[in-house]
Amino acid sequence: MTGETVLVPGARRVVATLDEPPDGSNACVVACPPHPQYGGRRDDARLRAVGNALVARGVACLRFDYGDWDRGHGEREDARNACRWAHERYDRVGCCGYSFGGGVAALAAASVDVPLRGVALLAPVASLDGDDGDLDVVAALADIDAPLRLVVGERDATADWRPVAAAADSVGATVTTLDAEHGFAGRADDAADLLAGFLADGLRA
């Protein structure tokens, strides 16, 4: 696996790491990190686990850091720009995110101007900090035109994931609950395998 540093084009400075199989890939998943004001970065353990699991399945993973804090609006655009970058270089693109990044991934997937083959959310929040009506993660799920999967921890007392899970269920998405808390201590690889398996299947279709 290679770990190339990438600058994502756009008005904000967005630095990413591209995890790619040794033989390359024609598919890529954009991975959105947790809240940047609480230490969320592209090297988050859950995102790295997802990246490793995707590479093992022959899929590249673009893990990125957000630009300067913008209460969710800029972060959503960072994710959309990352999806655009991936779409220019790969035949098939998916998107995923953890915690705050799960909300970002959902909002980006609902509004980005490139086709996505799959969206996977790990312990997503129900809204972003700057919620002024257009950063409602729950409402965004109905606008995602791609297969959708949620993986949540049943002992998660940090993220308000239940409204997201209910909305996902109502639109026919797959919702999986693990015996875990928000950080998925001891279960990160299990969660990553669920997300990566789902995304890889969609990217092969």
C-alpha positions as CSV (number, residue, x, y, z in Angstrom):
1,M,0.0,0.0,0.0
2,T,1.3,3.5,-0.9
3,G,0.5,6.6,1.1
4,E,0.9,9.5,-1.4
5,T,0.2,13.0,-0.2
6,V,-2.4,14.9,-2.3
7,L,-3.5,18.5,-2.4
8,V,-7.3,18.6,-3.2
9,P,-8.1,21.5,-5.5
10,G,-10.4,24.2,-4.3
11,A,-10.6,27.5,-2.5
12,R,-9.5,25.9,0.8
13,R,-6.3,24.1,1.7
14,V,-7.2,20.5,1.9
15,V,-4.3,17.9,2.3
16,A,-5.0,14.2,1.8
17,T,-3.4,10.9,1.9
18,L,-4.1,8.5,-0.9
19,D,-3.9,4.8,0.1
20,E,-3.6,2.7,-3.1
21,P,-3.1,-1.0,-3.8
22,P,0.4,-1.9,-5.1
23,D,-1.1,-2.7,-8.5
24,G,-3.3,0.4,-8.6
25,S,-7.1,0.6,-8.8
26,N,-9.9,1.9,-10.9
27,A,-12.0,2.7,-7.9
28,C,-11.6,5.1,-4.9
29,V,-13.4,5.9,-1.7
30,V,-13.2,9.4,-0.2
31,A,-13.0,9.2,3.7
32,C,-14.2,12.1,5.8
33,P,-12.5,12.5,9.3
34,P,-14.2,13.3,12.6
35,H,-14.6,16.8,14.1
36,P,-11.5,18.8,13.4
37,Q,-11.9,20.9,16.6
38,Y,-11.6,17.7,18.7
39,G,-8.6,16.4,17.0
40,G,-10.2,14.7,14.0
41,R,-7.7,14.2,11.2
42,R,-7.1,12.0,8.2
43,D,-4.9,9.7,10.3
44,D,-7.8,8.8,12.6
45,A,-7.6,5.1,13.6
46,R,-11.0,4.3,12.2
47,L,-10.3,5.9,8.8
48,R,-7.0,4.1,8.6
49,A,-8.7,0.8,9.3
50,V,-11.2,1.5,6.6
51,G,-8.4,2.5,4.2
52,N,-6.5,-0.7,5.0
53,A,-9.6,-2.8,4.5
54,L,-10.4,-1.1,1.1
55,V,-6.8,-1.5,-0.2
56,A,-6.9,-5.2,0.8
57,R,-10.0,-5.4,-1.5
58,G,-8.3,-3.6,-4.4
59,V,-9.8,-0.2,-3.8
60,A,-8.0,3.1,-3.2
61,C,-8.9,5.4,-0.3
62,L,-8.5,9.2,-0.1
63,R,-8.3,10.3,3.5
64,F,-8.3,14.1,3.8
65,D,-8.0,16.9,6.4
66,Y,-10.5,19.7,6.3
67,G,-9.5,23.3,5.7
68,D,-10.0,26.0,8.3
69,W,-13.0,25.4,10.5
70,D,-16.2,26.7,8.8
71,R,-19.0,25.2,11.0
72,G,-19.8,22.4,8.5
73,H,-20.2,24.5,5.3
74,G,-16.6,24.5,4.3
75,E,-16.1,20.9,5.5
76,R,-19.0,19.7,3.3
77,E,-17.4,21.5,0.3
78,D,-14.0,19.9,1.1
79,A,-15.6,16.5,0.9
80,R,-17.4,17.4,-2.4
81,N,-14.1,18.6,-3.8
82,A,-12.4,15.4,-2.7
83,C,-15.1,13.4,-4.5
84,R,-14.6,15.5,-7.7
85,W,-10.8,14.9,-7.5
86,A,-11.4,11.2,-7.2
87,H,-14.0,11.2,-10.0
88,E,-11.4,12.8,-12.4
89,R,-8.9,10.0,-11.7
90,Y,-11.0,6.8,-11.1
91,D,-13.8,5.1,-12.9
92,R,-15.9,4.6,-9.8
93,V,-16.1,6.6,-6.6
94,G,-17.6,6.1,-3.1
95,C,-17.7,8.1,0.1
96,C,-17.6,7.3,3.8
97,G,-17.0,9.1,7.1
98,Y,-16.8,8.6,10.8
99,S,-18.7,10.6,13.5
100,F,-18.8,14.3,12.4
101,G,-17.3,13.0,9.1
102,G,-20.2,10.7,8.7
103,G,-22.5,13.7,8.7
104,V,-20.1,15.5,6.2
105,A,-20.1,12.4,4.0
106,A,-23.9,12.2,3.9
107,L,-24.3,15.9,3.1
108,A,-21.6,15.8,0.5
109,A,-23.1,12.6,-1.1
110,A,-26.5,14.2,-1.2
111,S,-25.3,17.3,-3.1
112,V,-22.1,16.6,-5.0
113,D,-22.2,16.8,-8.8
114,V,-20.5,13.4,-9.5
115,P,-22.0,9.9,-9.4
116,L,-21.2,7.8,-6.4
117,R,-21.4,4.0,-6.2
118,G,-21.8,3.7,-2.5
119,V,-22.0,5.7,0.8
120,A,-21.0,4.3,4.2
121,L,-21.4,6.1,7.5
122,L,-19.8,5.1,10.8
123,A,-21.4,6.5,14.0
124,P,-22.7,9.6,12.1
125,V,-24.0,12.7,13.8
126,A,-27.5,14.0,13.0
127,S,-26.4,17.5,12.1
128,L,-23.3,19.7,11.8
129,D,-22.4,22.6,14.1
130,G,-23.5,25.2,11.6
131,D,-26.9,23.7,11.1
132,D,-29.0,26.5,9.6
133,G,-31.4,24.3,7.6
134,D,-29.0,23.0,4.9
135,L,-26.7,20.9,7.2
136,D,-29.4,18.5,8.4
137,V,-27.9,15.0,8.0
138,V,-31.1,13.2,8.6
139,A,-32.9,15.1,5.8
140,A,-30.0,14.6,3.5
141,L,-30.3,10.8,3.4
142,A,-33.4,11.0,1.2
143,D,-31.3,12.9,-1.5
144,I,-28.4,10.3,-1.6
145,D,-28.7,8.5,-5.0
146,A,-26.4,5.6,-4.1
147,P,-26.5,2.5,-2.0
148,L,-26.2,3.5,1.7
149,R,-25.0,1.7,4.8
150,L,-24.7,2.7,8.4
151,V,-22.6,1.0,11.1
152,V,-23.3,2.2,14.7
153,G,-22.3,1.3,18.2
154,E,-25.2,0.4,20.4
155,R,-23.4,1.9,23.4
156,D,-22.5,5.1,21.6
157,A,-23.4,8.0,24.0
158,T,-21.5,10.6,22.0
159,A,-23.1,10.9,18.5
160,D,-26.8,11.4,18.1
161,W,-26.9,8.6,15.6
162,R,-30.4,7.2,16.3
163,P,-32.3,9.7,14.1
164,V,-29.9,9.0,11.3
165,A,-30.3,5.3,11.7
166,A,-34.1,5.7,11.6
167,A,-34.0,7.8,8.5
168,A,-31.6,5.4,6.8
169,D,-33.9,2.5,7.6
170,S,-36.8,4.5,6.1
171,V,-35.0,4.9,2.8
172,G,-34.1,1.2,2.6
173,A,-30.4,1.5,3.7
174,T,-28.6,-1.2,5.6
175,V,-28.1,-0.4,9.3
176,T,-25.8,-2.6,11.4
177,T,-25.4,-2.2,15.1
178,L,-22.2,-3.4,16.9
179,D,-21.6,-3.9,20.6
180,A,-19.4,-0.9,20.8
181,E,-19.1,2.7,22.0
182,H,-18.4,5.7,19.9
183,G,-14.7,5.0,19.4
184,F,-15.3,1.3,18.6
185,A,-12.5,0.3,20.9
186,G,-11.6,-3.3,20.1
187,R,-14.1,-3.3,17.2
188,A,-12.6,-0.8,14.7
189,D,-11.4,-3.5,12.4
190,D,-14.8,-5.2,12.5
191,A,-16.5,-1.9,11.6
192,A,-14.0,-1.2,8.9
193,D,-14.5,-4.6,7.3
194,L,-18.3,-4.0,7.2
195,L,-17.9,-0.6,5.6
196,A,-15.1,-1.7,3.2
197,G,-16.9,-4.8,2.1
198,F,-20.1,-2.9,1.4
199,L,-18.3,-0.2,-0.6
200,A,-16.0,-2.6,-2.5
201,D,-19.1,-4.6,-3.6
202,G,-20.7,-1.4,-4.9
203,L,-17.6,-0.2,-6.7
204,R,-17.3,-3.5,-8.5
205,A,-20.9,-3.4,-9.8
